[in-house]
Amino acid sequence: MAQIDLSESMTRAERRAASGLAAIFGLRMLGMFLILPVFALYAEDLPGGDNHTLVGLALGIYGLTQAILMLPFGMASDRIGRKKVIIFGLILFALGSFVAMAATDIYWTIIGRALQGAGAVSAAVTAMLADLTREEHRTKAMALIGSTIGIAFAVSLVAGPALNRVIGVPGIFALTGILALAAIWVIKVWVPDPADSHFHTDAQANPARLVDVLKDGQLARLDFGIFALHAAQMAMFVVVPVALKDSGLPANDHWAVYLPVLLGSFVLMVPALIYGEKRGQMKPVYIGAVALMLAAQLGLAVGIESLWAIVWALFFYFVAFNLLEASLPSLISKLAPASAKGTAMGVYNTAQALGLFFGGFFGGWLAEHHGFTTVFVFCSVLIAVWLLASLSMNAPPAVKTRLFRIGTLPPDQAALLKMQLAEVSGVVEASVLAEEGVAMLKVSLRGWDEAAARSLLDAAAPAGLA
């Protein structure tokens, strides 16, 4: 087994890979999020934009094309190369941005948004990150991408109204296209070429494990959760910008609402997340956040005509949203079988994208035919179902995942090593992937016998790796 110095930091190449690929994620997500707080108002002046159903479809169709193409793009990157697939996806995203910029009616805007979503490179980017980082640093690199997406969302809610004042929504679409082209430069020049591209169980979806993941009731609860979270998010942004304007706040001043509620939400969210992770209390923290989300949706349903009611509801919404957005991937990692982690995350990401589409389209339809209040009743029902499902969820184990390179092993030797590792004190689950030459362990946060595990791994490693 290749020896690992746990004090060793990421190499320069790993830092370049992680920062570059996180930048690509961030640039794409910034492009998607920037229009959220301003698009519904802009669409009012587009031919066909007075139809809330079409406005919701324009917002949500991004998620549909992304859900359809995300996993195929990831699998294509295994065959024809990561960079080729990522560059092609970014070109599609840029093309969609420029189509939406030049759109003269809501229908061309929908086409542009569909093309943006078709640039579904997230699975290919994740696979490339796995190619370019050692197992012991992969979680750190993935966390960097996750935090970049969160920052992009927060920045966009404040920057969107400010940019709208200066360049308008067509200018924002043009900017997103330029950002996508800048991301092509990042992938070509800054991100290193992988020395070896291959399938990574911890980072990629394996079709052979798909049925097992879909049948897992614990994971299904979390998949429905991310679906509901993002369905409610997209449905809200069909209505909230218009409601803020109708309550007397000019569109260009909406940042004055989003900035303080976002900052305040982070102040409350971070301690709750730390408490849940460090104390092994993620289930009550998680359920509390879902309950708070339900309260926020009910608050919007009854107070959508009052500026201050909207502000307070948005504050509680963002506390819950940020906490859930940060904790759900961690819960998937803890509850998914180690040998199906990548597949579980693939299903999770697809559910998230489908939620964006469903929430945008159905929220728009409800706003068009039954009024704004019914949108939040719909969101409340979704969140209430999620809350009820979460109550019976198993408490996530207080574990972390450790990966070790061991070299390719014969299947019988890999099976024996798996049994031996599973008996080590503090090892909750062991998986040995013979063809990939990787051992994946879920180990207790309260301590585990690492020395014993390393001894077994060293003994099993092929000559030259020990």
ChimeraX attribute file (.defattr): number of C-alpha atoms within 10 A of each C-alpha:
attribute: neighborCount
match mode: 1-to-1
recipient: residues
	/A:1	22
	/A:2	14
	/A:3	12
	/A:4	12
	/A:5	8
	/A:6	8
	/A:7	6
	/A:8	9
	/A:9	11
	/A:10	17
	/A:11	12
	/A:12	9
	/A:13	15
	/A:14	21
	/A:15	16
	/A:16	16
	/A:17	26
	/A:18	28
	/A:19	20
	/A:20	23
	/A:21	26
	/A:22	24
	/A:23	20
	/A:24	28
	/A:25	23
	/A:26	23
	/A:27	22
	/A:28	27
	/A:29	19
	/A:30	25
	/A:31	28
	/A:32	23
	/A:33	21
	/A:34	27
	/A:35	26
	/A:36	23
	/A:37	27
	/A:38	27
	/A:39	24
	/A:40	23
	/A:41	22
	/A:42	18
	/A:43	21
	/A:44	16
	/A:45	12
	/A:46	17
	/A:47	12
	/A:48	16
	/A:49	21
	/A:50	16
	/A:51	18
	/A:52	26
	/A:53	22
	/A:54	22
	/A:55	30
	/A:56	33
	/A:57	29
	/A:58	29
	/A:59	30
	/A:60	31
	/A:61	28
	/A:62	28
	/A:63	28
	/A:64	20
	/A:65	21
	/A:66	27
	/A:67	25
	/A:68	16
	/A:69	18
	/A:70	22
	/A:71	25
	/A:72	14
	/A:73	24
	/A:74	26
	/A:75	21
	/A:76	14
	/A:77	24
	/A:78	16
	/A:79	11
	/A:80	10
	/A:81	18
	/A:82	27
	/A:83	21
	/A:84	14
	/A:85	23
	/A:86	27
	/A:87	20
	/A:88	16
	/A:89	25
	/A:90	25
	/A:91	21
	/A:92	22
	/A:93	30
	/A:94	28
	/A:95	21
	/A:96	29
	/A:97	33
	/A:98	25
	/A:99	23
	/A:100	30
	/A:101	22
	/A:102	16
	/A:103	17
	/A:104	13
	/A:105	15
	/A:106	23
	/A:107	19
	/A:108	17
	/A:109	27
	/A:110	24
	/A:111	18
	/A:112	28
	/A:113	28
	/A:114	26
	/A:115	26
	/A:116	33
	/A:117	28
	/A:118	26
	/A:119	28
	/A:120	30
	/A:121	30
	/A:122	22
	/A:123	26
	/A:124	28
	/A:125	23
	/A:126	23
	/A:127	26
	/A:128	31
	/A:129	26
	/A:130	27
	/A:131	23
	/A:132	23
	/A:133	22
	/A:134	18
	/A:135	19
	/A:136	19
	/A:137	19
	/A:138	22
	/A:139	18
	/A:140	14
	/A:141	24
	/A:142	19
	/A:143	16
	/A:144	17
	/A:145	22
	/A:146	18
	/A:147	14
	/A:148	21
	/A:149	22
	/A:150	18
	/A:151	14
	/A:152	22
	/A:153	21
	/A:154	20
	/A:155	17
	/A:156	24
	/A:157	23
	/A:158	21
	/A:159	22
	/A:160	25
	/A:161	26
	/A:162	19
	/A:163	19
	/A:164	21
	/A:165	13
	/A:166	11
	/A:167	13
	/A:168	19
	/A:169	23
	/A:170	20
	/A:171	18
	/A:172	24
	/A:173	26
	/A:174	23
	/A:175	20
	/A:176	28
	/A:177	28
	/A:178	17
	/A:179	22
	/A:180	28
	/A:181	18
	/A:182	16
	/A:183	25
	/A:184	20
	/A:185	15
	/A:186	18
	/A:187	22
	/A:188	15
	/A:189	11
	/A:190	16
	/A:191	22
	/A:192	17
	/A:193	18
	/A:194	17
	/A:195	7
	/A:196	9
	/A:197	17
	/A:198	15
	/A:199	19
	/A:200	19
	/A:201	20
	/A:202	25
	/A:203	25
	/A:204	23
	/A:205	24
	/A:206	20
	/A:207	11
	/A:208	10
	/A:209	15
	/A:210	15
	/A:211	10
	/A:212	13
	/A:213	21
	/A:214	15
	/A:215	10
	/A:216	14
	/A:217	13
	/A:218	21
	/A:219	22
	/A:220	18
	/A:221	20
	/A:222	22
	/A:223	26
	/A:224	20
	/A:225	27
	/A:226	25
	/A:227	26
	/A:228	26
	/A:229	25
	/A:230	24
	/A:231	29
	/A:232	26
	/A:233	20
	/A:234	24
	/A:235	30
	/A:236	24
	/A:237	23
	/A:238	33
	/A:239	24
	/A:240	21
	/A:241	21
	/A:242	21
	/A:243	19
	/A:244	22
	/A:245	16
	/A:246	15
	/A:247	15
	/A:248	10
	/A:249	16
	/A:250	13
	/A:251	20
	/A:252	16
	/A:253	15
	/A:254	21
	/A:255	18
	/A:256	13
	/A:257	20
	/A:258	23
	/A:259	16
	/A:260	13
	/A:261	21
	/A:262	21
	/A:263	15
	/A:264	15
	/A:265	21
	/A:266	16
	/A:267	12
	/A:268	16
	/A:269	20
	/A:270	14
	/A:271	12
	/A:272	18
	/A:273	20
	/A:274	13
	/A:275	13
	/A:276	17
	/A:277	18
	/A:278	12
	/A:279	11
	/A:280	18
	/A:281	18
	/A:282	23
	/A:283	20
	/A:284	14
	/A:285	19
	/A:286	23
	/A:287	19
	/A:288	16
	/A:289	24
	/A:290	25
	/A:291	18
	/A:292	20
	/A:293	28
	/A:294	26
	/A:295	19
	/A:296	25
	/A:297	28
	/A:298	20
	/A:299	20
	/A:300	28
	/A:301	22
	/A:302	14
	/A:303	17
	/A:304	23
	/A:305	16
	/A:306	15
	/A:307	18
	/A:308	14
	/A:309	17
	/A:310	22
	/A:311	19
	/A:312	16
	/A:313	23
	/A:314	24
	/A:315	21
	/A:316	23
	/A:317	26
	/A:318	24
	/A:319	25
	/A:320	27
	/A:321	22
	/A:322	21
	/A:323	24
	/A:324	25
	/A:325	16
	/A:326	18
	/A:327	19
	/A:328	17
	/A:329	19
	/A:330	16
	/A:331	20
	/A:332	22
	/A:333	22
	/A:334	19
	/A:335	19
	/A:336	18
	/A:337	19
	/A:338	23
	/A:339	20
	/A:340	23
	/A:341	23
	/A:342	25
	/A:343	27
	/A:344	32
	/A:345	23
	/A:346	24
	/A:347	19
	/A:348	23
	/A:349	22
	/A:350	22
	/A:351	23
	/A:352	24
	/A:353	25
	/A:354	26
	/A:355	29
	/A:356	30
	/A:357	28
	/A:358	25
	/A:359	32
	/A:360	32
	/A:361	26
	/A:362	21
	/A:363	33
	/A:364	31
	/A:365	22
	/A:366	21
	/A:367	22
	/A:368	18
	/A:369	12
	/A:370	11
	/A:371	15
	/A:372	23
	/A:373	19
	/A:374	15
	/A:375	26
	/A:376	27
	/A:377	18
	/A:378	21
	/A:379	26
	/A:380	23
	/A:381	15
	/A:382	20
	/A:383	25
	/A:384	18
	/A:385	14
	/A:386	24
	/A:387	21
	/A:388	14
	/A:389	18
	/A:390	21
	/A:391	14
	/A:392	10
	/A:393	15
	/A:394	11
	/A:395	17
	/A:396	17
	/A:397	18
	/A:398	19
	/A:399	22
	/A:400	16
	/A:401	20
	/A:402	17
	/A:403	20
	/A:404	20
	/A:405	21
	/A:406	24
	/A:407	21
	/A:408	15
	/A:409	20
	/A:410	10
	/A:411	13
	/A:412	10
	/A:413	12
	/A:414	21
	/A:415	15
	/A:416	12
	/A:417	21
	/A:418	21
	/A:419	14
	/A:420	15
	/A:421	24
	/A:422	18
	/A:423	13
	/A:424	19
	/A:425	15
	/A:426	20
	/A:427	22
	/A:428	19
	/A:429	21
	/A:430	23
	/A:431	22
	/A:432	26
	/A:433	21
	/A:434	18
	/A:435	13
	/A:436	16
	/A:437	18
	/A:438	23
	/A:439	24
	/A:440	22
	/A:441	25
	/A:442	24
	/A:443	24
	/A:444	18
	/A:445	17
	/A:446	10
	/A:447	11
	/A:448	16
	/A:449	13
	/A:450	13
	/A:451	10
	/A:452	14
	/A:453	21
	/A:454	15
	/A:455	11
	/A:456	16
	/A:457	22
	/A:458	17
	/A:459	14
	/A:460	19
	/A:461	18
	/A:462	15
	/A:463	10
	/A:464	8
	/A:465	13
	/A:466	14
